[in-house]
Amino acid sequence: MQQAVVKFEDVDQVRDFVNTVSMADANFELGSGRRIVDAKSILGVFALDLAQPQRLIWDSDDRAILEGIEPFLVREKVG
């Protein structure tokens, strides 16, 4: 399992993020606290409080995934 913290500035970033993770052959979970959604679901992602950073967890060691999500990464901790 890999994890990172991501944050989105606008709707276009959410769309780009979902498109990026949807192309990967891995399972992705996005959220914070008890609210976790499938990161490949644009409706699920929009159901989150996107004003806050979100924890992304995925089940692959493919370095291309990390490169693909790099534009959305933050260095903050999620509660």
N, C-alpha and C positions, 0 to 999 in steps of 0.2 A: 504494500500500500504506500502510496505517495500522497503528500498533501501540500497545499499552498494556500495563501490568502489572496483573494481577488476582489477587485472593486471596479465598478463601471461608472463612467461619467455621463453616458447618454444611451439612448435606445439603440443607436447604431453599434455601439460597443457590445451591447447585450447580443444583438443579432450576430455580429462577427464572432463573439465568443461561442455561442451555441453552434454556429456553423463549423467552427474549428474543432470543438470537442466531438461533434457528430461524425466527423470524418475519421476519428481515431477508433481503433479496435480495442476499446477498454470501457469499463463501467465508470461513470462519474457521478458523484453526489455533491451537491452544493447546498450550503445553508449555514445557519448558526443556531446554537441552542438546540431546541427540540424540533425546529422546522428545517427539514432536509428534503430536497427534491432531486429528481433526475436532471443533471445539468444539460442533458441533450434535449430536454423539453423546454421550448421557449415559453410556453404558458407556465410551466413550473417555476422557471427562473423569474418571470415577472410577478409571481405570487410572493416572492421574497421582499424584504425591506432592502431595496437596492441602494438606499442612502448609506447603509453600513457595509463594511467589508464582510465578505462571506468566505467560509472555509470550503475549499475544493479538495475532494479526496478521490483518487482514482487507483485502479488496480493493474497498473502496467509500469514497467521500468523503461519504456521507450523514451529516449531523450528527446525525440521529435515532439512529443506532447508538451514537454516543458518549454521548448522553443516556441511552439505554437501559442501557448497561453501567456508567454512572457509580457506582451503588452498590457495585460490585465492584472499583473501581480503587484501586490503591495507588501510592505514589510511590517505592517501592524499585526497585533495579535487580535484574535476573535474570541469573545467571551463565551 
